[in-house]
Amino acid sequence: MAITSPFTAFKNGKKEIHLGQHVLAEFFECDPNILNSLDKVEKYMVDAALECGATIVQKCFHMFNPYGVSGVVIISESHLAIHTWPELGYAAVDLFTCGEKCDPKISYEFLKEKFNSRKATFTELKRGIINEATMKVIEKPFEIMQQSID
């Protein structure tokens, strides 16, 4: 049984296979005018998907009253999602990609620049960890691959 485009990594000299990379990002001290613009947030999220090499399937964005934007870009490789708090200069972003084609950290760097974020953090998780011997998903929680505070 073959697994479609898994990631292969080594941890303590042992080979590990996982299905996806999930970046949970927080952007602080962003331009509130950008975070409160449905058009800009949608454009930057779509562009972030394209920047990392994703294939866009569909998108849906919503402007809240009095402020804030939520949205998702569904990609063949999974999804990119966002919610903004322009009054706080803050955005919470979820970047989940499967396979080796896309690197969600490229989207993270792209959005950090586009939102004019002065500070940002992310946690990258391994999702769908595979037992190489059985080629089945191990029933355990995700693992943290990397964390960054800029």
ZIURQUI-V47708 format. One record per residue. RES is the residue in one small letter. PHI is phi as a letter, one per 20 degrees, with the letter a starting at -180 (999 if undefined). NEAR is the number of other C-alpha atoms within 10 Angstrom. Layout:
res:RES phi:PHI near:NEAR
res:RES phi:PHI near:NEAR
//
This chain:
res:m phi:999 near:6
res:a phi:e near:6
res:i phi:d near:13
res:t phi:f near:10
res:s phi:l near:13
res:p phi:f near:19
res:f phi:e near:19
res:t phi:d near:14
res:a phi:c near:11
res:f phi:c near:9
res:k phi:c near:8
res:n phi:l near:6
res:g phi:m near:7
res:k phi:d near:7
res:k phi:f near:11
res:e phi:c near:16
res:i phi:c near:20
res:h phi:b near:23
res:l phi:e near:20
res:g phi:b near:24
res:q phi:d near:26
res:h phi:c near:25
res:v phi:d near:27
res:l phi:d near:20
res:a phi:d near:24
res:e phi:c near:20
res:f phi:d near:23
res:f phi:d near:20
res:e phi:l near:16
res:c phi:e near:25
res:d phi:f near:18
res:p phi:f near:20
res:n phi:f near:12
res:i phi:f near:18
res:l phi:f near:27
res:n phi:d near:21
res:s phi:d near:17
res:l phi:g near:18
res:d phi:f near:13
res:k phi:f near:15
res:v phi:f near:25
res:e phi:f near:22
res:k phi:f near:12
res:y phi:f near:18
res:m phi:f near:25
res:v phi:f near:22
res:d phi:f near:17
res:a phi:f near:24
res:a phi:f near:28
res:l phi:f near:16
res:e phi:g near:17
res:c phi:e near:18
res:g phi:n near:16
res:a phi:f near:24
res:t phi:d near:17
res:i phi:f near:17
res:v phi:d near:12
res:q phi:a near:12
res:k phi:b near:16
res:c phi:b near:11
res:f phi:c near:18
res:h phi:c near:13
res:m phi:e near:17
res:f phi:e near:12
res:n phi:d near:7
res:p phi:e near:7
res:y phi:a near:15
res:g phi:o near:21
res:v phi:c near:22
res:s phi:c near:21
res:g phi:a near:20
res:v phi:b near:21
res:v phi:d near:23
res:i phi:e near:20
res:i phi:c near:20
res:s phi:g near:13
res:e phi:e near:20
res:s phi:q near:19
res:h phi:a near:22
res:l phi:c near:24
res:a phi:c near:19
res:i phi:b near:20
res:h phi:b near:20
res:t phi:d near:26
res:w phi:c near:18
res:p phi:f near:20
res:e phi:f near:15
res:l phi:d near:13
res:g phi:m near:21
res:y phi:c near:23
res:a phi:c near:25
res:a phi:d near:16
res:v phi:c near:23
res:d phi:d near:19
res:l phi:c near:25
res:f phi:c near:24
res:t phi:c near:25
res:c phi:d near:25
res:g phi:n near:18
res:e phi:e near:15
res:k phi:f near:15
res:c phi:d near:21
res:d phi:d near:22
res:p phi:f near:28
res:k phi:f near:21
res:i phi:f near:16
res:s phi:f near:24
res:y phi:g near:25
res:e phi:f near:13
res:f phi:f near:18
res:l phi:f near:20
res:k phi:g near:22
res:e phi:f near:11
res:k phi:f near:17
res:f phi:e near:23
res:n phi:l near:17
res:s phi:f near:19
res:r phi:e near:14
res:k phi:b near:14
res:a phi:b near:19
res:t phi:c near:16
res:f phi:b near:21
res:t phi:c near:16
res:e phi:d near:21
res:l phi:d near:19
res:k phi:e near:19
res:r phi:d near:22
res:g phi:m near:21
res:i phi:f near:23
res:i phi:d near:20
res:n phi:e near:15
res:e phi:f near:13
res:a phi:f near:6
res:t phi:d near:9
res:m phi:l near:13
res:k phi:d near:13
res:v phi:f near:15
res:i phi:f near:14
res:e phi:e near:10
res:k phi:b near:9
res:p phi:f near:11
res:f phi:g near:16
res:e phi:d near:12
res:i phi:f near:14
res:m phi:e near:14
res:q phi:b near:11
res:q phi:c near:13
res:s phi:b near:10
res:i phi:c near:10
res:d phi:e near:10
//
